[in-house]
Amino acid sequence: MRVVVAMSGGVDSSVVAGLMARAGHEVIGVTLQLYDHGAALARKGACCAGQDIHDARRVADRLGIAHYVVDSEARFRGSVISAFSDAYAAGQTPVPCIACNQHLKFGDLLEMARDLGAQALATGHYVRRVEGAEGAELHRAADESRDQSWFLFATTRAQLEFCRFPLGGLASKAEVRALAAEMGLPVAEKPDSQDICFVPSGGYDRVVEKFRPDALAPGEVVSEAGEVLGTHQGIARYTVGQARRLPDRAARLVVKAIEPGARRIIVGPRQAQSRLVRLRDVNWLAAPGERRAGVRLRARDGLRPARIRPEGQGAVVELDEPALAAPGQAAVFYEGSRILGGGFIL
């Protein structure tokens, strides 16, 4: 069949293109140029810009497949970078990789694949698509250390039906690199990209400063009882659960809440946690309904037993044991290896 492969220029998506071509499909490689091509040329660890675009084209030439570069810079700036800054200004901790997957890779790119007459979109994500009794299911990758399922919870059922993830069943990244070498791909030893591709080495606060300088205005650090313990240099530099950058009088305390309107950071003891977590914009990949499941509150967090209760377009998660939950992060529901759904923490 005709398959569009999202080619970032890295080894993972390059191997996916090779595997699809080897299987006899008609492969079309598409690279989304996400931010300034010239400024990214000298950067290492970038994604979908600069040298990565050249690498994707070299791989396509090696495989003998079509390759297109699509200028998605304005879309990326609005739906990912600007939203990233707005979230910090609102006292939240965003996950830009989820937004990028949601709006660009499984939104714009998937529609582009349909327009090109493709029957599937294949990506280099480390997750598994499993055919279940009621359609396609999303499962954790075989290699737990590479699993990216937490970042893909917002993928809809319709999108999941159209997508393919050839790397999800592989045992390790070493196996992926071995396949790249076997295919003679020029990116076989290329290092992995960094976590947030558009954040310069100086830190994410430089990005926030450009879009929302108000989020870096100073304010008070106060105890849960209202006592002023010191000052901070911008709410964007803090997230719930953080202990760094707090004044001396707040030593051994952590951030418990952020009040963006008052530019106030509230701190308290780490032990004072909550069992109830409210979510917005919940996406269900299984039939929605009240149930028990394992919940992951951060990308590398362990699974926490909980009861999930749908509530309008959101949900309430009642954890068996209290935990710190950062507004803006995702809470993703698991049943064994299967992703049932998830939402954003309010």
N, C-alpha and C positions, 0 to 999 in steps of 0.2 A: 504494500500500500504506500501511499505518499505520506511521509512523516516530516514534520517540521521539528528541528532540534534547536533548542535554545543554547547557543554557543557563546560562552562568556570569554573564551580564550584560555581557560584553564584546562588541566588534564582531565577532570571529571567529565565535563560536557564534550570534550574532544573524543574521549573513549566512547561516550554514548553515540555520537555521530558515527564512529567507526563500527560499533556493534550493529546499529541500524542498517548501515550500508552492507555490512557482511551478511546480514540476514536477508538481503535481497530487496529491501525497500527502496523506493525513490526518496532520497533524503534532501531536504532543503535546510541549510544552516542559516539561522538568523541571529545576529548580534544586535542587541539594543545598546546604542551609545548613550550612556546615562549622564555623563557630565563632561566638562570641557576636554576635548580631545588633545589639544596642545598642552594644556597645563598638566595633564596626566602622563605625558610621555616619559618623564623622568622618574615617575613614582613607582616604587615596588609595592607589591601587595594590593594593587588596585583591582578593580573588577569592571569589565565592560567599558573601558576607556583606554586611550593611549596604546601601549604596546600590546595589550590584550586583543585589541581589534586586529592588529597585524598578525598575531599568533593564530587567531581564529581563522583568518583568511589562509594562512599557510597550511593549517590542518585541512581545510576544505580542499585546497589545491592537491594536497597529498592524497586525499580520499577520492578526488574527482567528483565532488558534489557541488551543487550551486550554493552560493553564499551571499547574503545580503546584510548590509548594515543599515539600521533604522535609527534616525535621530530622535531619541526619546528624552532629550535633555530637559525641555520645558516641562514635560509631564512628570519626570522624576523630581525636578525641583519643587513642583507644586504638591504632588501627592506624597512625597517621601521627605525631602530635606526641609521644606517649609513646615510640614506637619510635625516633623521631629522637633523643630525649634518651638513651635506652638505648644507642644505637649510639655516641654520643660518649663515654659513660661506659665503653664497651668498647674505646676507642681507635680507633674506626672513623670514617669520614667518610660519613654517610648521604646519600641522595638522596631527599628526601621526595616529590618530584613523581612518582617511579617508584612509590613505595608508594601514593600517592593514586590514580594510574591503575590500579594492580594490584588494589587492594582495594575502592575506591569506584566509580570511573567505569566500569571494565570488569568489576567484580565485582558490587557491589550494584545499581548503576544498570542494568546489562545484564539482570540477573535481574528487576528491576522492569519493564523494557521487555517482557520475555517475558510477565510476569504481566498486563500491559495488552493483550496480544494483538498486539503490534507485530511486524513482520517485519524490522525493522532498528533499530539505534541509530546515530545520526549525531552526530559531534562536530566541534569546530573545530580539531582538531590538524592540523599541517602535515606530513602523511605521505600516501603514496599506497597504495591497496589495488588490487592488480593480479590479475586472474584468470589463474592459471598452469595448467599441465597437470595438477597434482595438487591444485588448489584455490586459495584466496585466498593471495596473497603480500603481504608488507609491504615497501614501497620508500620510499626517501628522497623528500622533497618536491621539486617542480620548482624552487622557490626555496631554494637551499642555505642562504641566510642565515637562513631561518625554519624549517629542517628540525628536527623533534622526534622523529625515529625512535629516537635513542639512549634517550629516556625511555620508549619504548613496547615495548622488547624483550621485556618479561615478558607481553605480550599473547599468549594462547594461540591455537592454530589455530582452535579452536571459536569463541572470541570474535571473531577476525578475520573469520570467515565471516559473522558477524552485524553487523559494524560497517561504517560508511561514513564517508569522510573527504573531503567535497566540496572542501575548500580545497587539497588536496595538489597538484593540477595547475595551480594559478594561478601566474602569473609573479611576483607581488610583493604586499606588504601594501597598496600603493597601489591595486591592483586590487580588493582586498577592501573598502577604504574607499569606492571609487567605487561598488561594488555596493550598499553600505549607504546611500549618499546617493541612489542611483537608486531604492531601495526606500522612501526616506523614513524610515529607521530613526533614532531619536533618539540612537543611540550612534555614529554614523558617524565622529565626530572624538574619541571617547573614548580616552584614553591606554591603552597596554597595562598589564596588571597586572605587579607585580614578581615576581621569580623564586620566592621562598618567601613565600607569602601570609600565613602566620601569624606571621612573624618581625617584631617591632616595629622601629622605626627605630634603637633602641638596640643591636641586634645579637642574634644567635642565642643568645649565652651567657645572656641573660636568660631565654629559654625553658628551656634546660638547667638553669639554677639552680633553677627552679620544680619541675621533675620529678626531677632528679638532682643535688642540690647537692654530692654527693660528687665529681662529675666536675670541680668547680672548686676542689678542695683543692690546696694547693701541693705541689710535689715537686721532684726533682732533674732537671737536664739533664746528661747524661753523654755522653762520646765513645764510639765503638764499642769502644775499648779499656777502657772502664770508668772513665775519669777524670771526676770531677765538675767541670763547667764553670760551674755556677750553679744557679739555681732557676727554677721557672715557677709560674704562678698558676692551674693547672688543665689537665689533659690535654685537656679539651673545647675548649680554645682553639687546638689544634694539629692538623695533618693531615700525612701523609707528603708530603714535597717542599716544605714551607713553610720560608721563611727569616726571616719576620717574628717579632717577640716573643722572639727568642732572646737570651741574655745576651751581653755584649760579648766574652767569651772564645770564643763560638761564632760569631763573625762569619765570613761567607763559607761557613758550613756550612748544611746543611738537615736537616730532620727525616727520619730514616731508618726509625724504628720507634717505636711507643708501647707501653709495658708498663703496662696499666691496674692490675693487681694491686699493683705497686710504685709506682704514680703516677710513672713514670719516662719521660722523653723522651730518646731516643737520637738523636744527631746525627752527621753525617759529611759527607764531600765529595759534591757533587752528581754527580760523575763515577762514583761507585761505585753502579752500578745493576744491575738484574737482568734476565735474559732469560726466566726462568720465572715465570709468574703462575698461581696456583691459584685456581679459581673454585668457588663453591657455588651450588646452586639454579639450574642452567642450564635455560633454556627454549629449546627448539628450534622454529623456525618452518620449517625444512627438515628433511629426513631426517637424523637424527643419525649421526655417523660422523667418523672422522679425516679432516681436510682442511686445505688452505691457504686463508687468507682474510685480508682486511684487518680489523684490530681497533682499535676506538676505546676508549681507557682513561678518557677524560673527555668530558663533553658537547661541548666545543669543541676537542678534541684532533684531530690529523690521523689518518688511517688508517695503521696500522703493519703491515707484512707479517708473517705468523706462521703457525705450524702449530698446529691445535687438535686435542686428543686427549680424547675423552670419558672420564670416570673416575667410574663410579657415577652419582650425581645431579649431579656436578660436571664439571669439565674442567680440563685443564692447557693453558695457552697458552705456546708456545715462540716468543718474538719473534725476528725476524731480527737486530734491534739492541736493546741493553739500554735499559730505560726505568724510571722511577719509577711504581709502581702503588700507589694508596692503598686500603687495606682498607676495604670498605664501598661503594666506588664500583662502577660497572658496567663490564664489558668486553663490548662488543657486536661481533658478527661480521658482516662485510659481504662480499658478492660483487657487484661492480658497485654498482648502486643498491639491491640487495635485502638485507634484513636476514635473516640465517640463524638468528640466535638470540643468546643472551648469558647472562651470569651475574654474580654479585656477587663481587668480589675478596676472597679470604681473605688 
